[in-house]
Amino acid sequence: MQLAVSSNPAVVRANELALLADELIEALEETVRLATGAAAPVEWEVHLDYLRAMQRVGRETLAAPASSR
């Protein structure tokens, strides 16, 4: 994905949200891959840690006003 480089807070915010959406889509694809395969318990543990971290980052991203970036 090519993101616009800008000092405009609205563009910066849009870029952050686009990156977050891409990361969420990738996480969903990985979850489906693990759920439909013979994933080892350790794979699930690592993936769940990743999802928790992504949840924290997502909440921070959504909570931050565009002007603070």
FENPE-V705541 format. One line per field, one symbol per residue. ss: DSSP state (H for helix, E for strand, L for the rest). psi: psi as a letter, one per 40 degrees, with the letter a starting at -180 (. if undefined). A space follows every 50 residues. Layout:
# FENPE-V705541
ss->???
psi->???
This chain:
# FENPE-V705541
ss->LLLLLLLLHHHHHHHHHHHHHHHHHHHHHHHHHHHHLLLLHHHHHHHHHH HHHHHHHHHHHHHLLHHHL
psi->hhihhiehdddddddddddddddddddddddddddeaghidddddddddd dddddddddddddhidee.
